[in-house]
Amino acid sequence: WISLGRNMNSFEFNMNFDKVPESKEVFVDLVKQCDIWINSVPNIGKHGPTDELAMSANPKLVIVHVTGYGLKQNGGVDRYLGKPCVDPVGQAFSGLAAMQGMPDGPYLTANPLVCDITTALFAACGSLAGYYSMLQTGKGQVIDASMYESAAYLMSYHWCEQLNGGGNYKRTGPLNPLWRPFGYYECRDGKWVSVGVWGIGIWKKFCDLMGVSPDDFPYMDTCGQGNPELVKKMDALWLDWLSQHDAAEVERIFMETGIPVSMLNTAEDAYANPHWQARNDFIKIIDATTGGEFVDIATMPRFGGTPCNVYKGAPLLGQESDAIMKEILGYSAEKIESLKAAGAVAASLTTK
C-alpha cells in the first residue's frame, strides 16, 4: 500500500444505500464532480450505486468496472459472472498459465501478479479512451475490463497460432520456442543473461562471435530452428562459449557487438545500476502510518511537457474525507458531522 497508494486521496464512505440511505446523496454528489469512476467491487449495483444512478447524475461519466469474468450485459455464463477472482485464478482461466513453466515441470504463475497489473493497465487505457470519446460526443459510457480477458490478451498472436492448426503452446521454460538463442542462459560465474538473437543482421554478428560462418549455419535453419541438427551444433558452440565467460563479460561483449542483451537484474542490481540512477528511476516516499522514508520506483512513462511527480505518499484510510466533503462537495461542518454520525462516512480508521 505504501507504493500502490501514492498520490491518492482516501475518502471513506459506506456504499450500501440500503443500510445507510444517507450515503446515496454523497455518491451522487461525488459522481457529479468526476470524469471517471473505476469500480472493482463485484455486483456493487445491488447495494444501490448503480450505473443508471451514476449516469443520470452525470451523463458524461465514464464508468470502468474491473471484474474477474466481465459484466453480464456483454455476455457470459451465470456461474462465472460476479464471482470473485484473484490473479493466479485469472491466469489459469485465461490460458496464460498453460504457457508458463518447463515442459516436464509444474505450471507456474507469471509473476509479479501480471493479471492484476495488466487488468489495471487495460482499465486505465479504456477509461482514457472512453473519456476521449466523451469529449467528442458529450456522452459517457460503461467499460468492461475483466481479469481473465486482460491476461488472455497478453498471449497476443499465440491465440491465432494455437487455434488455427498450431496446437497448444509447447512450454520451453526460459527459452523461446521460435528462435535460438533467445531467452535466459547461465554463464560461467553462475549468473544469468538474457539474449535475443533475431534478424539476419544480428544473426551474422552472433555467428562471428561464435567463430562460424552464417553460410554454414543459415539463419532460418539455425536461429529459426528449421534444421534440428544445425540447431544442436550451434547450441553446443553457444553453451561452450557461455561456459568461458562471466555474465558481465557477456553483457559487455554483446552490447559492443550490437546484440540485444542484459544481465538478469535483481532489485538491488537495478538500484545500483548507473543507467537507472542517471534516469532518476527511483524516488523516496513517506509512509503516512510510520512517518518513515521508503525507496520506490518512479513514474513511467516520461512526459516532456507535463512531467509526472509523486507529490504525496499513500494516505491513511479516510485521510482526506473531511477535505473532500468540504472543498469538493461543499458540505458544511454540520452536514459532515451528521454524515459521520449516520455511519455514511468516516474521517479515518480512528473515527469509526
TORDO-822565 format. One record per residue: x, y, z of N, C-alpha, C in turn; residue number from 1; residue in three letters. Coordinates in steps of 0.1 Angstrom, whole numbers, plus 5000, padded with zeros to 4 digits. Layout:
   n.xx   n.yy   n.zz   ca.xx   ca.yy   ca.zz   c.xx   c.yy   c.zz     i    aa
      X      Y      Z       X       Y       Z      X      Y      Z   NUM   Ala
...
END
This chain:
   n.xx   n.yy   n.zz   ca.xx   ca.yy   ca.zz   c.xx   c.yy   c.zz     i    aa
   5008   4988   5000    5000    5000    5000   5009   5012   5000     1   Trp
   5020   5012   5006    5029    5024    5006   5032   5028   4992     2   Ile
   5034   5018   4983    5037    5021    4969   5024   5023   4961     3   Ser
   5015   5014   4962    5003    5014    4954   4994   5026   4956     4   Leu
   4994   5031   4969    4985    5042    4972   4991   5056   4971     5   Gly
   5003   5057   4966    5009    5071    4965   5001   5080   4955     6   Arg
   5001   5093   4958    4993    5103    4950   4978   5101   4951     7   Asn
   4973   5092   4960    4959    5090    4961   4954   5098   4973     8   Met
   4941   5102   4972    4934    5107    4983   4924   5097   4988     9   Asn
   4922   5095   5001    4913    5084    5006   4901   5091   5012    10   Ser
   4889   5087   5005    4876    5091    5010   4869   5079   5014    11   Phe
   4865   5077   5026    4858    5065    5031   4844   5068   5034    12   Glu
   4835   5060   5026    4821    5061    5029   4814   5048   5026    13   Phe
   4803   5046   5031    4795    5034    5030   4787   5034   5018    14   Asn
   4789   5024   5009    4782    5024    4996   4771   5014   4996    15   Met
   4766   5010   5008    4754    5002    5009   4742   5011   5012    16   Asn
   4735   5016   5002    4724    5025    5004   4713   5019   5012    17   Phe
   4711   5006   5012    4700    5000    5020   4703   5002   5035    18   Asp
   4715   5000   5038    4718    5001    5053   4720   5016   5057    19   Lys
   4726   5024   5048    4728    5038    5051   4723   5047   5040    20   Val
   4710   5050   5040    4704    5058    5029   4711   5071   5027    21   Pro
   4717   5077   5038    4724    5090    5036   4735   5089   5027    22   Glu
   4741   5077   5024    4752    5076    5015   4749   5079   5001    23   Ser
   4736   5077   4997    4732    5079    4983   4735   5093   4978    24   Lys
   4732   5103   4987    4734    5117    4983   4749   5120   4981    25   Glu
   4757   5114   4990    4772    5115    4989   4777   5110   4976    26   Val
   4772   5098   4972    4776    5091    4960   4772   5100   4948    27   Phe
   4760   5105   4947    4755    5113    4936   4764   5126   4935    28   Val
   4766   5132   4947    4774    5144    4946   4789   5142   4942    29   Asp
   4794   5130   4946    4808    5127    4941   4808   5125   4926    30   Leu
   4798   5117   4921    4797    5114    4907   4796   5127   4898    31   Val
   4789   5136   4903    4787    5149    4896   4801   5156   4894    32   Lys
   4810   5153   4903    4823    5160    4903   4834   5152   4895    33   Gln
   4830   5140   4890    4840    5131    4885   4839   5130   4869    34   Cys
   4850   5127   4863    4851    5124    4849   4850   5109   4847    35   Asp
   4857   5101   4857    4858    5087    4855   4856   5081   4869    36   Ile
   4848   5070   4869    4846    5062    4881   4851   5048   4878    37   Trp
   4861   5043   4885    4866    5030    4884   4862   5021   4896    38   Ile
   4854   5011   4893    4849    5002    4904   4855   4988   4903    39   Asn
   4859   4983   4914    4864    4969    4914   4857   4960   4924    40   Ser
   4845   4964   4929    4837    4956    4938   4826   4949   4929    41   Val
   4827   4936   4929    4817    4928    4921   4802   4931   4925    42   Pro
   4794   4933   4915    4779    4935    4918   4776   4946   4927    43   Asn
   4784   4957   4926    4782    4968    4935   4768   4974   4934    44   Ile
   4763   4973   4922    4750    4979    4920   4738   4974   4928    45   Gly
   4740   4961   4933    4729    4956    4941   4728   4963   4955    46   Lys
   4738   4970   4958    4738    4978    4971   4732   4992   4969    47   His
   4730   4996   4957    4724    5009    4954   4732   5018   4944    48   Gly
   4745   5018   4944    4752    5026    4935   4753   5020   4921    49   Pro
   4742   5021   4913    4741    5015    4900   4747   5024   4889    50   Thr
   4749   5018   4878    4754    5026    4866   4743   5036   4862    51   Asp
   4731   5032   4863    4720    5041    4859   4719   5053   4868    52   Glu
   4721   5051   4881    4720    5062    4890   4732   5072   4887    53   Leu
   4744   5066   4885    4756    5074    4883   4754   5082   4870    54   Ala
   4749   5075   4859    4748    5082    4846   4737   5092   4846    55   Met
   4727   5090   4854    4716    5100    4855   4721   5113   4862    56   Ser
   4730   5111   4871    4736    5122    4878   4746   5129   4870    57   Ala
   4753   5122   4861    4764    5128    4853   4764   5120   4840    58   Asn
   4757   5125   4829    4756    5117    4817   4770   5117   4809    59   Pro
   4779   5125   4814    4793    5125    4807   4802   5115   4814    60   Lys
   4798   5108   4825    4806    5100    4833   4811   5087   4825    61   Leu
   4824   5084   4826    4829    5072    4821   4831   5062   4833    62   Val
   4824   5051   4832    4824    5041    4843   4832   5029   4838    63   Ile
   4842   5025   4846    4850    5013    4843   4848   5003   4854    64   Val
   4843   4991   4851    4841    4981    4861   4852   4970   4858    65   His
   4860   4968   4869    4870    4958    4869   4865   4946   4876    66   Val
   4864   4935   4869    4858    4922    4874   4867   4910   4870    67   Thr
   4864   4899   4876    4871    4887    4872   4867   4882   4858    68   Gly
   4854   4882   4856    4849    4875    4844   4840   4883   4835    69   Tyr
   4839   4896   4838    4831    4905    4829   4817   4908   4834    70   Gly
   4811   4917   4827    4797    4922    4830   4787   4914   4822    71   Leu
   4776   4912   4829    4765    4904    4823   4760   4910   4809    72   Lys
   4760   4923   4808    4754    4929    4796   4763   4927   4784    73   Gln
   4775   4922   4786    4783    4919    4775   4784   4904   4772    74   Asn
   4775   4896   4779    4775    4882    4777   4782   4874   4788    75   Gly
   4782   4861   4787    4788    4853    4797   4778   4843   4803    76   Gly
   4784   4834   4812    4776    4824    4818   4775   4827   4833    77   Val
   4763   4825   4838    4760    4830    4852   4769   4824   4862    78   Asp
   4774   4812   4861    4782    4806    4872   4796   4813   4873    79   Arg
   4799   4821   4862    4812    4829    4863   4809   4843   4867    80   Tyr
   4799   4849   4861    4796    4863    4863   4794   4867   4877    81   Leu
   4801   4877   4881    4800    4882    4895   4808   4875   4905    82   Gly
   4815   4864   4901    4822    4856    4911   4836   4862   4914    83   Lys
   4841   4860   4926    4854    4866    4929   4865   4860   4921    84   Pro
   4876   4867   4919    4888    4862    4912   4900   4869   4917    85   Cys
   4911   4861   4918    4924    4866    4922   4934   4863   4910    86   Val
   4946   4868   4911    4955    4868    4900   4958   4854   4894    87   Asp
   4962   4844   4902    4965    4831    4896   4953   4824   4890    88   Pro
   4941   4827   4896    4929    4821    4890   4926   4828   4877    89   Val
   4928   4841   4876    4926    4848    4863   4936   4843   4853    90   Gly
   4948   4840   4857    4958    4835    4847   4954   4821   4843    91   Gln
   4949   4813   4852    4945    4799    4848   4934   4799   4838    92   Ala
   4923   4807   4841    4911    4807    4833   4915   4814   4819    93   Phe
   4924   4823   4819    4928    4830    4806   4935   4822   4796    94   Ser
   4941   4811   4801    4950    4803    4792   4965   4807   4794    95   Gly
   4968   4818   4800    4981    4823    4802   4990   4813   4810    96   Leu
   4984   4807   4821    4991    4798    4829   4996   4786   4822    97   Ala
   4989   4782   4812    4992    4770    4804   5005   4772   4796    98   Ala
   5010   4784   4795    5022    4787    4788   5034   4788   4797    99   Met
   5032   4787   4810    5043    4790    4819   5049   4777   4824   100   Gln
   5063   4777   4825    5070    4766    4832   5078   4758   4822   101   Gly
   5085   4748   4827    5093    4738    4819   5084   4728   4813   102   Met
   5088   4721   4802    5080    4711    4795   5075   4700   4804   103   Pro
   5084   4696   4813    5081    4684    4822   5079   4688   4836   104   Asp
   5077   4701   4839    5075    4706    4853   5061   4711   4855   105   Gly
   5059   4716   4867    5046    4721    4871   5043   4734   4864   106   Pro
   5030   4738   4862    5027    4751    4857   5030   4761   4867   107   Tyr
   5033   4773   4862    5038    4784    4871   5029   4796   4869   108   Leu
   5028   4804   4880    5022    4817    4879   5032   4827   4874   109   Thr
   5028   4835   4864    5036    4845    4859   5036   4857   4869   110   Ala
   5048   4860   4874    5049    4870    4885   5056   4882   4879   111   Asn
   5055   4894   4885    5047    4896    4898   5032   4899   4895   112   Pro
   5024   4889   4896    5009    4890    4895   5005   4899   4883   113   Leu
   5009   4894   4871    5007    4901    4859   4993   4903   4855   114   Val
   4984   4894   4860    4970    4895    4857   4964   4908   4863   115   Cys
   4967   4910   4876    4963    4922    4883   4968   4934   4876   116   Asp
   4981   4935   4873    4987    4947    4867   4982   4949   4854   117   Ile
   4981   4939   4845    4976    4941    4832   4962   4946   4832   118   Thr
   4953   4940   4840    4940    4945    4841   4939   4959   4845   119   Thr
   4947   4964   4854    4948    4978    4858   4952   4986   4846   120   Ala
   4961   4982   4838    4966    4990    4826   4954   4990   4816   121   Leu
   4947   4979   4814    4936    4979    4804   4925   4988   4809   122   Phe
   4923   4988   4822    4912    4997    4828   4916   5011   4826   123   Ala
   4929   5015   4828    4933    5028    4827   4932   5033   4812   124   Ala
   4937   5024   4803    4937    5027    4789   4922   5029   4784   125   Cys
   4914   5019   4789    4900    5020    4785   4893   5033   4790   126   Gly
   4896   5037   4802    4890    5048    4808   4894   5061   4800   127   Ser
   4907   5062   4796    4911    5073    4789   4905   5074   4775   128   Leu
   4904   5062   4768    4897    5061    4755   4882   5065   4757   129   Ala
   4876   5061   4767    4862    5065    4770   4861   5079   4772   130   Gly
   4870   5085   4780    4870    5099    4782   4872   5107   4770   131   Tyr
   4881   5103   4761    4883    5110    4748   4870   5109   4740   132   Tyr
   4864   5098   4740    4851    5097    4732   4841   5106   4738   133   Ser
   4840   5108   4751    4831    5117    4758   4834   5131   4753   134   Met
   4846   5135   4752    4850    5148    4747   4845   5151   4733   135   Leu
   4844   5140   4725    4839    5142    4711   4824   5141   4710   136   Gln
   4818   5133   4719    4803    5131    4717   4795   5137   4728   137   Thr
   4801   5141   4740    4794    5146    4751   4787   5135   4759   138   Gly
   4789   5123   4756    4783    5112    4763   4793   5102   4769   139   Lys
   4790   5098   4782    4798    5088    4788   4794   5074   4784   140   Gly
   4801   5064   4790    4798    5051    4787   4803   5042   4798   141   Gln
   4799   5029   4798    4804    5019    4807   4814   5010   4800   142   Val
   4825   5008   4807    4836    5000    4801   4838   4988   4810   143   Ile
   4840   4976   4803    4840    4963    4810   4855   4958   4809   144   Asp
   4862   4958   4820    4876    4953    4820   4877   4940   4829   145   Ala
   4878   4929   4823    4878    4916    4831   4892   4912   4832   146   Ser
   4895   4905   4843    4909    4900    4846   4913   4889   4836   147   Met
   4904   4880   4834    4908    4869    4825   4911   4873   4811   148   Tyr
   4903   4883   4806    4904    4887    4792   4917   4896   4791   149   Glu
   4920   4903   4801    4932    4911    4801   4945   4902   4801   150   Ser
   4945   4892   4809    4956    4882    4808   4956   4875   4795   151   Ala
   4945   4872   4789    4944    4865    4777   4950   4873   4766   152   Ala
   4949   4886   4766    4954    4895    4756   4969   4895   4756   153   Tyr
   4975   4892   4767    4990    4891    4767   4995   4880   4758   154   Leu
   4987   4870   4755    4991    4859    4747   4992   4863   4732   155   Met
   4987   4875   4729    4989    4880    4715   4986   4871   4704   156   Ser
   4995   4869   4695    4993    4861    4683   4993   4846   4686   157   Tyr
   4996   4842   4698    4995    4828    4702   4981   4822   4701   158   His
   4971   4830   4702    4957    4825    4700   4956   4821   4686   159   Trp
   4960   4830   4677    4958    4827    4663   4966   4814   4659   160   Cys
   4978   4813   4665    4986    4802    4662   4981   4789   4667   161   Glu
   4976   4789   4679    4971    4777    4686   4958   4772   4680   162   Gln
   4949   4781   4676    4936    4777    4672   4934   4775   4657   163   Leu
   4945   4777   4650    4945    4775    4636   4955   4765   4631   164   Asn
   4956   4754   4638    4964    4743    4633   4977   4741   4641   165   Gly
   4981   4751   4648    4994    4750    4655   4994   4742   4668   166   Gly
   4982   4739   4673    4981    4731    4685   4985   4739   4698   167   Gly
   4983   4733   4709    4986    4740    4722   5001   4744   4723   168   Asn
   5003   4755   4730    5016    4761    4731   5026   4750   4738   169   Tyr
   5037   4748   4732    5047    4739    4738   5056   4747   4748   170   Lys
   5055   4743   4760    5063    4751    4771   5078   4748   4769   171   Arg
   5086   4758   4769    5100    4757    4768   5108   4764   4779   172   Thr
   5101   4767   4790    5108    4773    4801   5114   4787   4798   173   Gly
   5127   4788   4800    5133    4801    4798   5137   4804   4784   174   Pro
   5135   4795   4774    5139    4797    4761   5127   4799   4752   175   Leu
   5129   4807   4741    5118    4810    4731   5117   4798   4722   176   Asn
   5104   4794   4719    5102    4782    4711   5104   4784   4696   177   Pro
   5106   4797   4692    5107    4800    4678   5121   4804   4673   178   Leu
   5129   4810   4682    5142    4815    4678   5152   4810   4688   179   Trp
   5165   4809   4684    5175    4805    4693   5188   4810   4688   180   Arg
   5197   4816   4697    5194    4818    4712   5185   4830   4714   181   Pro
   5175   4828   4723    5165    4838    4726   5159   4834   4739   182   Phe
   5164   4840   4750    5159    4837    4763   5170   4839   4774   183   Gly
   5170   4830   4784    5178    4832    4796   5188   4820   4796   184   Tyr
   5201   4824   4799    5212    4815    4799   5221   4817   4810   185   Tyr
   5226   4806   4816    5236    4807    4827   5250   4808   4822   186   Glu
   5258   4816   4829    5272    4819    4825   5282   4812   4834   187   Cys
   5294   4814   4832    5305    4807    4839   5304   4810   4854   188   Arg
   5300   4822   4858    5300    4826    4872   5287   4822   4879   189   Asp
   5278   4815   4872    5265    4811    4878   5255   4822   4877   190   Gly
   5258   4833   4872    5248    4844    4869   5242   4842   4855   191   Lys
   5231   4849   4853    5223    4846    4841   5223   4859   4832   192   Trp
   5221   4856   4819    5219    4867    4810   5207   4864   4801   193   Val
   5201   4874   4796    5191    4873    4786   5196   4878   4773   194   Ser
   5195   4870   4762    5199    4875    4749   5188   4873   4739   195   Val
   5187   4881   4729    5177    4880    4719   5183   4881   4705   196   Gly
   5187   4869   4699    5192    4869    4686   5181   4867   4676   197   Val
   5178   4878   4669    5166    4877    4660   5169   4887   4648   198   Trp
   5167   4883   4636    5170    4891    4625   5183   4887   4618   199   Gly
   5184   4887   4605    5196    4882    4598   5208   4890   4602   200   Ile
   5207   4903   4603    5219    4911    4606   5225   4908   4620   201   Gly
   5216   4906   4630    5221    4902    4643   5226   4888   4643   202   Ile
   5220   4879   4635    5224    4865    4634   5239   4865   4629   203   Trp
   5242   4873   4619    5256    4873    4613   5266   4877   4624   204   Lys
   5262   4887   4632    5271    4892    4643   5273   4881   4653   205   Lys
   5262   4873   4656    5263    4862    4666   5272   4851   4660   206   Phe
   5271   4848   4648    5279    4838    4642   5294   4842   4642   207   Cys
   5297   4855   4640    5311    4860    4641   5316   4857   4655   208   Asp
   5308   4860   4665    5312    4858    4679   5315   4843   4682   209   Leu
   5307   4835   4676    5309    4820    4678   5320   4815   4669   210   Met
   5325   4823   4660    5336    4818    4652   5332   4809   4640   211   Gly
   5320   4811   4635    5315    4803    4624   5309   4812   4614   212   Val
   5307   4806   4602    5301    4814    4591   5286   4812   4590   213   Ser
   5279   4823   4588    5264    4821    4586   5260   4813   4574   214   Pro
   5270   4811   4565    5267    4803    4553   5266   4788   4558   215   Asp
   5274   4785   4568    5274    4771    4573   5262   4769   4583   216   Asp
   5257   4780   4589    5246    4779    4598   5236   4789   4594   217   Phe
   5228   4786   4583    5219    4796    4578   5208   4800   4588   218   Pro
   5204   4812   4586    5196    4819    4596   5183   4811   4600   219   Tyr
   5175   4808   4590    5162    4801    4593   5164   4787   4597   220   Met
   5175   4781   4592    5177    4767    4596   5182   4766   4610   221   Asp
   5189   4776   4615    5196    4775    4628   5189   4784   4638   222   Thr
   5189   4797   4636    5182    4806    4645   5167   4803   4645   223   Cys
   5162   4801   4633    5147    4798    4632   5144   4783   4635   224   Gly
   5154   4775   4638    5152    4761    4642   5146   4752   4632   225   Gln
   5149   4755   4619    5144    4747    4608   5151   4734   4607   226   Gly
   5164   4734   4610    5172    4722    4609   5177   4717   4623   227   Asn
   5171   4707   4629    5174    4703    4643   5189   4700   4644   228   Pro
   5195   4694   4634    5209    4691    4635   5218   4703   4637   229   Glu
   5215   4714   4629    5223    4726    4629   5220   4733   4643   230   Leu
   5208   4733   4647    5204    4739    4660   5212   4732   4671   231   Val
   5213   4719   4671    5220    4712    4681   5235   4715   4681   232   Lys
   5241   4717   4669    5255    4720    4668   5258   4734   4673   233   Lys
   5249   4744   4669    5251    4758    4674   5248   4759   4689   234   Met
   5239   4751   4694    5237    4751    4709   5249   4747   4716   235   Asp
   5256   4737   4711    5268    4732    4717   5279   4743   4717   236   Ala
   5280   4750   4706    5290    4760    4705   5287   4772   4714   237   Leu
   5274   4775   4715    5270    4787    4723   5271   4784   4738   238   Trp
   5267   4772   4742    5268    4769    4756   5283   4767   4760   239   Leu
   5291   4763   4751    5306    4762    4754   5311   4776   4756   240   Asp
   5307   4785   4747    5312    4799    4748   5307   4805   4761   241   Trp
   5295   4803   4765    5290    4808    4778   5298   4803   4789   242   Leu
   5302   4791   4789    5310    4784    4800   5323   4791   4802   243   Ser
   5327   4799   4792    5341    4805    4793   5340   4820   4796   244   Gln
   5327   4825   4798    5326    4839    4801   5316   4842   4813   245   His
   5320   4852   4821    5311    4856    4832   5300   4864   4826   246   Asp
   5289   4866   4833    5277    4873    4828   5280   4887   4825   247   Ala
   5288   4894   4833    5291    4908    4830   5299   4909   4817   248   Ala
   5308   4899   4814    5315    4899    4801   5306   4897   4790   249   Glu
   5296   4888   4791    5287    4885    4780   5279   4898   4777   250   Val
   5275   4905   4787    5267    4917    4785   5276   4927   4778   251   Glu
   5288   4929   4782    5297    4939    4776   5300   4935   4762   252   Arg
   5303   4923   4759    5306    4919    4745   5294   4920   4736   253   Ile
   5283   4915   4740    5271    4916    4732   5267   4930   4729   254   Phe
   5268   4938   4740    5264    4953    4738   5273   4959   4728   255   Met
   5286   4957   4729    5296    4963    4720   5294   4957   4705   256   Glu
   5289   4945   4704    5286    4939    4691   5273   4944   4685   257   Thr
   5264   4948   4694    5251    4953    4689   5240   4942   4689   258   Gly
   5242   4932   4698    5232    4922    4700   5224   4924   4713   259   Ile
   5211   4924   4713    5203    4926    4725   5207   4917   4736   260   Pro
   5210   4923   4748    5215    4915    4759   5213   4923   4772   261   Val
   5211   4915   4783    5211    4921    4796   5214   4910   4807   262   Ser
   5221   4914   4817    5222    4905    4828   5208   4905   4835   263   Met
   5205   4894   4842    5192    4894    4849   5194   4902   4862   264   Leu
   5188   4913   4863    5189    4922    4874   5180   4919   4885   265   Asn
   5184   4918   4898    5176    4918    4909   5172   4933   4912   266   Thr
   5163   4935   4922    5160    4949    4925   5173   4956   4930   267   Ala
   5181   4950   4938    5193    4956    4942   5203   4959   4931   268   Glu
   5203   4950   4921    5212    4952    4909   5207   4965   4902   269   Asp
   5194   4965   4900    5189    4977    4892   5191   4990   4900   270   Ala
   5189   4990   4913    5191    5002    4921   5206   5007   4920   271   Tyr
   5215   4997   4919    5229    5001    4918   5234   5004   4904   272   Ala
   5226   5001   4894    5230    5003    4880   5230   5018   4877   273   Asn
   5241   5023   4871    5242    5038    4868   5232   5043   4858   274   Pro
   5227   5034   4849    5217    5039    4840   5204   5042   4847   275   His
   5200   5033   4855    5188    5035    4863   5189   5048   4871   276   Trp
   5201   5050   4878    5202    5061    4886   5203   5074   4878   277   Gln
   5209   5074   4866    5210    5086    4858   5197   5090   4853   278   Ala
   5188   5081   4851    5174    5084    4847   5164   5087   4858   279   Arg
   5170   5087   4870    5162    5090    4882   5149   5081   4883   280   Asn
   5152   5068   4881    5142    5058    4882   5137   5054   4896   281   Asp
   5143   5060   4906    5139    5057    4920   5137   5070   4927   282   Phe
   5127   5069   4936    5123    5081    4944   5122   5077   4958   283   Ile
   5120   5087   4967    5118    5085    4981   5103   5089   4984   284   Lys
   5096   5081   4992    5083    5085    4996   5082   5083   5011   285   Ile
   5072   5090   5017    5070    5090    5031   5057   5081   5034   286   Ile
   5059   5072   5043    5047    5064    5048   5039   5072   5058   287   Asp
   5027   5074   5055    5018    5082    5064   5016   5075   5078   288   Ala
   5017   5062   5078    5015    5054    5090   5026   5055   5100   289   Thr
   5038   5054   5095    5050    5054    5104   5058   5067   5103   290   Thr
   5056   5074   5092    5065    5086    5090   5079   5083   5084   291   Gly
   5081   5070   5082    5094    5065    5076   5095   5068   5062   292   Gly
   5107   5069   5057    5110    5071    5043   5113   5058   5036   293   Glu
   5108   5056   5024    5110    5044    5016   5114   5047   5002   294   Phe
   5122   5038   4996    5126    5039    4982   5115   5032   4974   295   Val
   5112   5038   4963    5102    5033    4954   5105   5036   4940   296   Asp
   5099   5029   4930    5101    5031    4916   5094   5044   4912   297   Ile
   5100   5052   4903    5095    5064    4898   5083   5062   4889   298   Ala
   5077   5073   4884    5066    5072    4875   5071   5069   4861   299   Thr
   5063   5062   4853    5065    5059    4839   5052   5060   4832   300   Met
   5052   5064   4819    5063    5069    4811   5067   5083   4814   301   Pro
   5077   5089   4807    5081    5103    4809   5073   5112   4800   302   Arg
   5069   5123   4805    5062    5133    4797   5070   5145   4796   303   Phe
   5073   5149   4783    5081    5161    4780   5075   5174   4784   304   Gly
   5062   5175   4783    5056    5188    4786   5049   5188   4800   305   Gly
   5044   5177   4805    5037    5177    4817   5043   5166   4826   306   Thr
   5055   5168   4832    5061    5158    4840   5053   5153   4851   307   Pro
   5054   5140   4854    5046    5134    4865   5055   5133   4877   308   Cys
   5050   5137   4888    5057    5136    4901   5049   5129   4912   309   Asn
   5056   5123   4921    5049    5117    4933   5050   5128   4943   310   Val
   5038   5134   4946    5038    5146    4955   5033   5142   4969   311   Tyr
   5028   5129   4971    5024    5125    4984   5025   5110   4985   312   Lys
   5028   5105   4997    5028    5091    4999   5013   5086   5001   313   Gly
   5012   5073   5002    4999    5066    5004   4992   5072   5016   314   Ala
   4979   5075   5015    4972    5080    5027   4967   5070   5036   315   Pro
   4964   5074   5048    4956    5066    5057   4942   5064   5052   316   Leu
   4935   5054   5056    4921    5052    5052   4913   5063   5057   317   Leu
   4906   5070   5047    4898    5082    5051   4905   5094   5054   318   Gly
   4918   5095   5051    4926    5106    5055   4921   5120   5049   319   Gln
   4916   5119   5037    4911    5132    5031   4896   5133   5031   320   Glu
   4889   5125   5038    4874    5125    5038   4869   5139   5041   321   Ser
   4873   5145   5052    4868    5158    5056   4871   5169   5045   322   Asp
   4883   5168   5040    4887    5178    5030   4879   5177   5017   323   Ala
   4876   5164   5013    4869    5162    5001   4854   5167   5003   324   Ile
   4848   5164   5014    4835    5168    5016   4834   5183   5017   325   Met
   4844   5190   5023    4843    5204    5025   4847   5211   5012   326   Lys
   4858   5207   5006    4863    5215    4995   4858   5211   4981   327   Glu
   4854   5199   4979    4850    5194    4966   4834   5193   4966   328   Ile
   4828   5188   4977    4814    5186    4977   4807   5198   4983   329   Leu
   4814   5207   4990    4809    5219    4995   4800   5217   5007   330   Gly
   4802   5206   5015    4793    5204    5026   4798   5212   5038   331   Tyr
   4788   5216   5046    4790    5224    5058   4796   5215   5069   332   Ser
   4802   5221   5079    4807    5213    5090   4796   5205   5097   333   Ala
   4784   5211   5098    4773    5204    5104   4769   5192   5096   334   Glu
   4768   5193   5083    4764    5182    5075   4775   5171   5075   335   Lys
   4787   5175   5075    4798    5164    5076   4796   5156   5089   336   Ile
   4794   5163   5100    4792    5156    5113   4780   5147   5113   337   Glu
   4769   5152   5106    4757    5144    5106   4759   5131   5098   338   Ser
   4767   5132   5087    4770    5120    5079   4779   5111   5086   339   Leu
   4788   5116   5094    4796    5107    5103   4788   5100   5113   340   Lys
   4779   5107   5119    4770    5101    5129   4761   5091   5124   341   Ala
   4757   5092   5111    4748    5082    5105   4756   5070   5100   342   Ala
   4769   5071   5100    4777    5060    5095   4779   5060   5080   343   Gly
   4776   5071   5074    4777    5072    5059   4792   5074   5055   344   Ala
   4799   5082   5064    4813    5085    5060   4821   5083   5073   345   Val
   4834   5082   5071    4844    5082    5082   4856   5091   5078   346   Ala
   4862   5097   5088    4873    5106    5085   4886   5098   5086   347   Ala
   4886   5087   5093    4898    5078    5093   4894   5066   5101   348   Ser
   4904   5056   5102    4901    5044    5109   4898   5047   5124   349   Leu
   4904   5057   5129    4902    5060    5144   4889   5067   5147   350   Thr
   4881   5071   5136    4869    5078    5139   4857   5069   5137   351   Thr
   4859   5056   5133    4848    5047    5131   4840   5044   5144   352   Lys
END
